[in-house]
Amino acid sequence: MNRITKKQYLENPCRAASIPYWKAVRISIPDKMSIIHDNEFHTELLKRYIDEPYFRLQHRMLGVKPALLPEGYSLCEASAFDFVDHINSCYEDIGITVCEIQRYFTREQYNSKLWLAVKEDCKEKIVATGIAELDREIGEGVLEWIQVSKDYRRCGLGSYLVYELLWRMRQAARFVTVSGKCKNRDHSEDLYRKCGFCGNDVWHILREREQTAFAEEKESE
């Protein structure tokens, strides 16, 4: 990824970079990996790379309103371990460690008010969590982890987390971005669009196939 200026990024954040500005100016792409916008993607690349496409959307912070928590649920205090435990329970294929979560606390973009945990009152059990970061330098808010336990989805908890985080960032964020896997069986992109996010930018994370397999494919052509 080419280094970008603040001006270039602000003109079109989701097209300028695959990740938030503060990460984009620091990132070092690993060997055997490439990140390209959909405009530069073509199917020939699949012979050499394994592709994982990600959507990237933006909320322009217009008409942000207070969120309403569904009846029977309430916000609660949660530790780093609680967040890790809940996030990991929502996935089958990925996970995050306590050390990784604790690194968030050391970032300039960390704000404790942007870490939300929702419990079901009758069971005193955390069933939804949401994390956002705020880059005050350019006024960018970023949704990082928005998770709802499997048995509690489509109850309005996901929308609540997004709306509440937008509301809490309204005075400092000029815009908010979010990204996620396009091939997501939970259709998280639909949730964000429902909450006012928009855009059509897709970024492809390309990981080089094993060289032996790639060579065998070339020989068989």
N, C-alpha and C positions, 0 to 999 in steps of 0.2 A: 504494500500500500504506500503510495506516495505521500510525503508529508504535506499537510494542507495548512493554509492560514486560517486564522479566526474568521476573517471576512468571507473566504470561500465557503467555510463550513456554515456560517449563519445564513448565507444566501439560499441554501438548500441542504439542510443537515442530513436527511436520510439518503440523498443522492451523493453527497460529498464523501461520506464515510459509512462503513458498515457498523461502526461502534460510536459511542459518545465521544465528543471532541477531546475531553481530557484524557481519554484512553488512546485515541487515535494519534495524538502527538507523541505518545510514549511507546507505542506498541512496536515490538520486533517480531516479524512473522517467522515462525519456525521453519527450518529446512523441510523440504518436501511438502510444503503447504502453500497454497495461493488463495487469495481472497479477491474476487472480482464481482463487479456489478452485472446484473442480468443483461444489460446492453452489450456486454463484452463476451457473454457466454455463448458457446456453440456446442453441439452434441459431440463433435470430434474430440473434445476434451475428455469425454467419458472413457476413451480408450486408455488414457493415461492416469486419470484421476477418479477417485470416488467423490461424488458430489453430495453436499448437504446444503440445500437452499434455505435461507432465512428471510422472512419478511422484516421490514423496518418501517414503522409508522410514526406519525407525529401528531400531537395534540396542540392546537394553537392557543389554548387556554381562554377561549371565548365562551362566555355563558356558563362558567363553572359554578355549580351550586352545591350546597351542603348535602352530604350523603345521609341516607336513612338506613340504619342497621335493622335487618329483619327481626321480628319479634321472637324472643326465645334465645337471643344471642347477645353477647356483650364483649367489649374490648377487655383484654386482660394483660397483666404483666407476663413477660416471657423472657427466658434466658437465651443465650446463644445456643445452648444445647437443645432447648425447646424448639427453636427455629429449625435447627438441623434435623432434629427428629421428625418434625412435621413435614418439612420439604422432602426429605428422603422417602417418607411414607407415601408421597404422592407420585413417585416415579418407580418404574421397574428397570429402567436402563441407565439412569445416571444417579449420581449422589454428590453430596457436598460434606465436607468435614467441619468440625468445630473450629479447627485452625483457620480454614478458609473463610468461614463466617467472621471470625474474630479479626481478620485482616481488614474487613470493612470498617471496623471501629477506628482504625488508624488513618483512614483517608480523609482528606480535606472535605470531601463531598459527603461525609457521614453526618447524619442528623438523627438523633434518637427519636424525634417525633415522627419520623418517616418509617418506623418499624412497628407494624401492626400485627397483633395476634387476636383472633376472635375465638371465644369459647362458646360451646353450647351450655346454656345455664343449667339445665337439668342434670347434665352429666359432668359438669366442670371439666370438659375436655376441649382442647384446642382443635378446631376443625378448619381453620383458615388462617393464612399468614400472608403478609405483603410487605415488601421492602422497596424503598425508593432512595435514590441519591440525588443530591442537588449541587450542581456546579454553579456557584454564585458568580464566578468570573464572567461567564457568558449568559447566565440565566437559563441554563438547561437542567430540567428535571429528568430523571431516568427511572423507569420502572424496572426493577431487577428480578424479583421473585414474587409472583402472584400465584398462590397455591390454595386450592380448596380440596379437602379430603373427598375421596371418591363418592362416598355415600351421602355427601352434603352438597353435591353440585346441582346446579339449576334451581337453587333456592334463593338466589340473589346475593350470595356472599361474595362472589367474584366481582360483580359490579360494584358492590359496596366498597371493597378494598380499593378498586381503581378510582372511584369517585372521591373517596375520602382522602386518598393520597394527593389527588389533583387539588382538592380543596385546601389541604395543608400547605401546598406549594404555591398557591395562587399569587401570593404577594412577592415572591422572589423569582419564580420561574416565568420566563417569557414564552417558553414552549417545553413540552415534555415528549420524550421519545421512548419507544419500546420496540423490542425485537423478539423473534421466536422462530422455531422451526416451522417451515411451511407444511411439512408432512407431519402434522400433529393430530393425533386421533381425537384429542380433546377440543380441537378447533379454537385454540386460544385467540387466534386472529379475529374471529367473529366477536369475541367478548370485547376486545379493544375497539373495534369499529363501532360496536353498539354504544360504547362509552365516549364516542366522539373523536377517536383517532382516525386519521386518514392517510392516504398515500398509496403508491403502487410500486415502491422500490423493493427489489429482491436482490440479496447478495448471496453468492455461492462460495462456500468454503470447500476448496478442492484439496484433497489429500492424495498424494501420489500413491498409486498402487504398488504392491511389492514388485521389485524390479524383475524377479524371476517370472512372475505371472505376466508382467507386461511384455517381457521378451518372448514368452511362449505365444502370446496373443499375436505379436508382430510376425512371428515365424509362420503361424497358421493362416495369415491373411493371403 
